[in-house]
Amino acid sequence: MIVSFDIGGSAIKGGIARSETDIVPLARRPTPKQDFADFVATLRAVVAEAGETPDCISFSIAGVVDPDTQALICANIPCIHGRRLAAELEAELGYPVLIANDADCFAMAEAMSGAGRGHRIVFGAILGTGVGGGLVADGRLVNAAGGFAGEWGHGPIIASFAGNPPAAIPAYPCGCGQKGCVDTVGGARGLERLHKTLHDRELSSEEIIGHWLAGDAEAERTIDVMVDLVASPLALTVNITGATIVPVGGGLSNVEPLLARLDMAVRSRILRKFDRPLVVPSECKIEPGLIGAALLGLKFAGERGHAA
Ligand SMILES: [Zn+2]
C-alpha cells in the first residue's frame, strides 16, 4: 500500500493506492505554507487516516526538484521551498518518499489511465494558468528522479510575429528569468497578456474565451495569434520526443474548440502525418496529480520488491 499526495498551494489531498485501479482519495486538508513542522504533522495525519504503514509515500507538487542538489523549487509554499524535501521527510517519517512535479504526474496519469493508454510515448501538456509538460516513455516517467525534462514552456523561443496577418509580439519577461517563453503566452495569463497587447483591453481569460465562442472578432484575433505562437514549439516537442499522443490538461484544455484548433495547427507543422487528433483533451479529469503520484509510488514500491 502506498499513500499519495497532491500538494497544492491551498489544499493537501491524500489517497491510498493498492493497485493502478484501486486508488481511494482521503479527506483534503489546508496546506500549511509557513511552518514546516505543521506541514509534516499534516502528512502524518493523512497517513494515520490510511490506517497502516505505507511502503512509500509519493507527492505531486507544483514545483521542481533540482537534479543536482535535490532541493525543491516551490515558490508558492515557502515552508518547503529550498528544502531537500524527500530526504528530510524520510528522516521525519521513516519510509521512502518520492517527489514529482505536478505536470509529470499529470503525464503519468494520462499515459497509464487516460488519453495516452496504448501509446508508447506520451507527452502530457498543461495549458493552465501557465504552461508545463511531462514525458512518459514505455510506461516510465522521463524525470522520475526530479529535473526539468518536458518543460516546453520555458526558453526564449516564441516568434516575434504571429497570426494572420502577422502582429508584432514583444518578448515578455517570464518568471523563470528568460524572455519570450511559451509560458508567457500559452496559458490563461498569456491569453490575457496577448489580448492586452493586441487590443489594449484587459479581459479575463474566461471573458476572452466567451467572446471568442460568441464570434467576437477581437477575441478571434487573440486566439489566432496564441495558437500560432504555441503550435510551433509544441510541434517541435512532438518531433523531438516522438510522442504519438499529446493529452492536454489545465483550465484551457476544457475549451474543446481551442484544443481542436491547436491540434490542427500542430499536426500541420510536424514531420509525421497523423490522420487522427494528436493534441487531445485529457481524460483523467478528477485528481490527475493524485493518480499520477500514486502510479509513480506503486511502480517505485514494486521495483523495491515490496508487495504494494
Ligand atoms: Zn520562462
Residues whose N, C-alpha, C, O or C-beta is under 5 A from the ligand:
A	BS01	ZN	G153 H154 G155 C174 G175 C176 Q178 C181 D183
